[in-house]
Structures are given as structure tokens and as C-alpha cells.
Amino acid sequence: MLTIKNSRKQELPDISVCHMACFPSSLATRLGKSYVQKSMEWFLVNPNRFLFHIIRDGRVAGYCGGFKPVKPGDGSSSGMLQHAFSKAIKGIIFKPWLLLHPEVRSHYPFLWLNIKRKITGKAKPIKPVSTEKPYKQFVGLVVIGVHPDFRGSGIAQALMAEFEKRVLELEQNELVLSVKKDNARAIKAYTNFGWKIKEEQDKTYVMNKFLVKEPENAR
């Protein structure tokens, strides 16, 4: 029997264990459980974000997290890293070779700005956001995973159905995610769930899905 639960802070350790089992070679996993747990906490501190998980046989069998951006530049990757920044630094101190990891190298400017801010106590001025055009809202699928022990048992379908339910509760229609181009298994799975490639970037595809008929101006 499957039980879908809204994730709470006290359940993040078990969700983190599931995440690390799903993605054993990811940068987050290599940074350690404390980092994974803190980054997952990002979903719990804002009403525009959500995290839920599925319990089966007393274990976390899968989890999913999403958010509704409220302004241009409101990103999940940078937001999660910002929230768990101190844990990321501790992870790198204990594993300094991770400084050479491609994902860490891509964040060098961000890491330096945050280190400088913590030392000086001064934050970088925020550039004003233009309001000339209305901001097109959507809900981003940020994290999703099914524990290897429970794959092929309908967990993924249950997670995706619940995610779409949350999107409708936020009164949104478009779902968006980013996936690495070399992750053929994930791309195939998303395609089977009705997602389409919306945009090609350097190393990733942006995929989307509409829960009702796609509006003409979105094509």
C-alpha cells in the first residue's frame, strides 16, 4: 500500500537517504547527507514550494519537489545551493577534490560571492526587475526520485500524478523541468509521461507539459 505524505523537517533524513540511493554519483550525494538534507529543506520554507514523499513498507520509496517561480531569475538550483551553502562548504572542506567537479566549477562565481558576503557581511545589490511585460508563471519539477528497491512498482506514476495535482492546486497549467542531455533514461521516462522538449541548452534540455490544451502563444 502506498501512502503519500507532505514532507516535514523531521522526515528529511529519510528522504535524503532515498535521494542518495537514487543518485549515488551525484554532486549532492558526494557532498554528504547533511548537504542533501539541508538542500531539501529549501522546499519547506516558502509557500510557493512543496515537497512530498511516498511511504511503502515503512520506508521512503520515492519523493518529489517543485516550486512556482514568482519573478524572473527565481531559480531552484541557485536557491537550494544558497540555502545549503554552509553545508556545501563543509562538504568541500572534507572532500577538497570536489572543487574540480564540473558542477562545482560552474558555480565558482556564485561560491566566491557568497564567501565574500559572509566575510564582509555585505550582500550584492539586487538589480531591479523590469515589469514592462507580465511574468509568465509555471511550476518547475525540481527533484524526483524512486528508490532502486521500489522501481517498477508504480511509484513514479504516483509521484507524477501527485505533482500534477499540486500544479493545479497552485492554479497553474504549465509544468517545466531541466534534464541533462546524456540522461537518456530520464528523458524517455518524461516523454512517456507526456513531456516534450521545449528548448535545447548547452548541456540540458528544458522540457514542458501542459495539463490542459496548450495555449497558442506558447508554441
Number of C-alpha atoms within 10 A of each C-alpha: 7 13 13 16 13 12 21 14 14 8 13 21 16 14 28 23 16 23 28 19 16 18 16 12 10 12 16 21 20 17 20 19 19 19 25 25 22 22 24 24 20 20 25 17 11 10 9 14 19 21 23 20 29 24 16 15 9 10 14 23 26 26 27 23 22 24 23 21 18 14 14 12 9 12 15 20 10 14 14 18 20 17 18 20 19 15 21 23 16 15 20 17 13 11 13 12 9 17 14 10 11 10 13 16 13 11 13 12 11 15 18 11 14 19 15 14 13 11 9 9 10 11 11 10 6 6 6 6 9 10 9 6 6 8 12 10 16 20 26 22 22 19 15 19 22 25 21 13 11 15 13 10 11 11 22 23 12 15 22 17 12 16 23 20 13 16 21 14 10 15 12 17 19 22 21 19 20 21 17 14 15 11 11 11 9 13 20 12 12 19 15 10 14 13 19 17 17 15 11 12 10 7 10 15 20 17 21 22 21 18 14 9 9 12 10 6 5 8 6
